């Protein structure tokens, strides 16, 4: 059965790369929106409502579908390719990094809901610092997949 799916490996890979790029674009952009939202926008203003709308749509229309498809394509690639040696360290570190990226995604979702409810407690500085988390995880993930040092 896997032989059939192997013939579509390149399509699964393309889908995975497209999904990851879309997900990462949102993961990099949403905290930046939070920075400006927390520093520059007056609560309950028309600009506040606009930011809430933009943040919500970015999360629900782009980031959630991209995260789900990244996971589905990624798992499919690992299963059908048979090239991942789980006795090595690199796939586990990559997997852990993707899990942490997913946790970060859900943290962003929680913060978006806080803005929506008018309950944001974090500063723009905190969002700036948190915006570095996905960069670090992305570097680890790419090195694990491309170089496979361990």
GIWO-V777160 format. One record per residue. N is the residue number from 1. RES is the residue in one small letter. NEAR is the number of other ideal C-beta (glycine too) atoms within 12 Angstrom. Layout:
n->{N & N}
res->{RES & RES}
near->{NEAR & NEAR}
//
This chain:
n->{1 & 2 & 3 & 4 & 5 & 6 & 7 & 8 & 9 & 10 & 11 & 12 & 13 & 14 & 15 & 16 & 17 & 18 & 19 & 20 & 21 & 22 & 23 & 24 & 25 & 26 & 27 & 28 & 29 & 30 & 31 & 32 & 33 & 34 & 35 & 36 & 37 & 38 & 39 & 40 & 41 & 42 & 43 & 44 & 45 & 46 & 47 & 48 & 49 & 50 & 51 & 52 & 53 & 54 & 55 & 56 & 57 & 58 & 59 & 60 & 61 & 62 & 63 & 64 & 65 & 66 & 67 & 68 & 69 & 70 & 71 & 72 & 73 & 74 & 75 & 76 & 77 & 78 & 79 & 80 & 81 & 82 & 83 & 84 & 85 & 86 & 87 & 88 & 89 & 90 & 91 & 92 & 93 & 94 & 95 & 96 & 97 & 98 & 99 & 100 & 101 & 102 & 103 & 104 & 105 & 106 & 107 & 108 & 109 & 110 & 111 & 112 & 113 & 114 & 115 & 116 & 117 & 118 & 119 & 120 & 121 & 122 & 123 & 124 & 125 & 126 & 127 & 128 & 129 & 130 & 131 & 132 & 133 & 134 & 135 & 136 & 137 & 138 & 139 & 140 & 141 & 142 & 143 & 144 & 145 & 146 & 147 & 148 & 149 & 150}
res->{x & x & x & x & x & x & x & x & x & x & x & x & x & x & x & x & x & x & x & x & x & x & x & x & x & x & x & x & x & x & x & x & x & x & x & x & x & x & x & x & x & x & x & x & x & x & x & x & x & x & x & x & x & x & x & x & x & x & x & x & x & x & x & x & x & x & x & x & x & x & x & x & x & x & x & x & x & x & x & x & x & x & x & x & x & x & x & x & x & x & x & x & x & x & x & x & x & x & x & x & x & x & x & x & x & x & x & x & x & x & x & x & x & x & x & x & x & x & x & x & x & x & x & x & x & x & x & x & x & x & x & x & x & x & x & x & x & x & x & x & x & x & x & x & x & x & x & x & x & x}
near->{8 & 16 & 10 & 9 & 20 & 19 & 12 & 19 & 23 & 16 & 17 & 27 & 23 & 16 & 26 & 31 & 22 & 20 & 30 & 33 & 21 & 26 & 39 & 29 & 21 & 36 & 42 & 30 & 26 & 39 & 37 & 27 & 35 & 42 & 28 & 23 & 36 & 31 & 19 & 17 & 25 & 15 & 20 & 14 & 14 & 12 & 17 & 23 & 19 & 19 & 32 & 31 & 20 & 27 & 37 & 27 & 21 & 32 & 34 & 23 & 15 & 29 & 38 & 27 & 23 & 34 & 33 & 21 & 25 & 34 & 25 & 20 & 34 & 34 & 20 & 24 & 32 & 27 & 19 & 25 & 22 & 14 & 17 & 22 & 14 & 15 & 9 & 16 & 15 & 25 & 25 & 20 & 25 & 32 & 25 & 18 & 28 & 34 & 20 & 22 & 35 & 27 & 20 & 32 & 35 & 19 & 26 & 38 & 27 & 22 & 33 & 35 & 20 & 22 & 36 & 26 & 16 & 19 & 15 & 28 & 14 & 25 & 16 & 21 & 15 & 20 & 32 & 19 & 16 & 29 & 29 & 19 & 25 & 34 & 21 & 19 & 32 & 28 & 20 & 27 & 32 & 22 & 18 & 25 & 27 & 13 & 14 & 19 & 15 & 15}
//
